[in-house]
């Protein structure tokens, strides 16, 4: 079974052999796929931001303030702090993916 990346590469080769031309149906389908992926990414980011808000309310810090202090070793080793840090890093990574996508 082909991986998604292999299928995308085959599609790229197909379009290249047609001098970059893709019919409207193919173009529309690709637009819908990309929009779906973007929407799912935004939904995931929103869920993670909701989790960040819980930590912010609990500890009375904004996430950037917390993260800076955590990285400097000022927050201690509470499990919540590691989860908060990891959640923030996931948001940052996903936002980077969305900006590149």
N, C-alpha and C positions, 0 to 999 in steps of 0.2 A: 504494500500500500504506500502510496506517495505521501510525503509530508507536505504540509501547506507551503513551505518554502520551495520545495521542488515544483509544486504546481505553479507557484508565482513565477518561477524561473522559466518554466515551459511557456506560460502565457507571455512573458516578456519576449522570448524567442519568437513566438508566433507573431506578435505585433511588430517586432523588428523585421521579420521577413516580408511584412506587408508595408514596409517603408514608414512605420510609425502610425499607420492608419488603424483605428478601431471603430467598428460601427457603433451607432447610437445605443443599441441594446447593451453591448458590452460596456460602453462607457457609463451608461446609466447604472448598470449592475455594479460596476466597480465603485461608483460614487455612493451607492447604497451600502455596500460593504464597508467602505471607509467611514461613512457616517455612523453606521451601527457600532463599529469599533470605537469611534470617538465617544459616542453616547455611553457605551459601557465603561469606558475609562473615566468619564466624568462622573458616572454613578458611583464607581468605586472610590474615587477621590472624595466625593461628598460623604460617603459612609465613614471614611477614615477621618475626615474633618469633624464629623459628629463625635467620633471617639476622642479626638483632640480636645473638643469643647468640654467633654466630661472631665478630662484631666485638668484643664484650665480652671474650671469651676471648683474642682476639689482642692487644688493647691494655690489658687489665687495668683497664678502667673500666666502670661501669654506663652504660647509654645516657643516662639523665638527666644524669649527671655530664659525660659526653662532650659532650652537646648544649649544655649551659650554657657549657662552655669553648670549644666550636667557635663558638658565636654571639658570644662575646667576642673571637674572633680569636686564641685561644691555642693552637690545634691545628695550624696550618699549612694548606697547600693540597694535601695528599695526596689522590689520587683516592678512596681508601678512605673518607676522612672525608666527602667530599661524598656518596658512596653511603650511608654510615651515616646521615648527616643526613637524606637524602631518604627512606630507609627508615623512620626514626623518624617523620617528618612524615606519611608514608603511613599508618602505624599509627594515629597520632593522628586523622587525617581519617576513616579507616574506623571507628574506635571512635565518633567523633562521629556518623557516619552510622547506626551500629547503635543508638546511644542515641536518636536521633531517630526511627528506624524502628520 
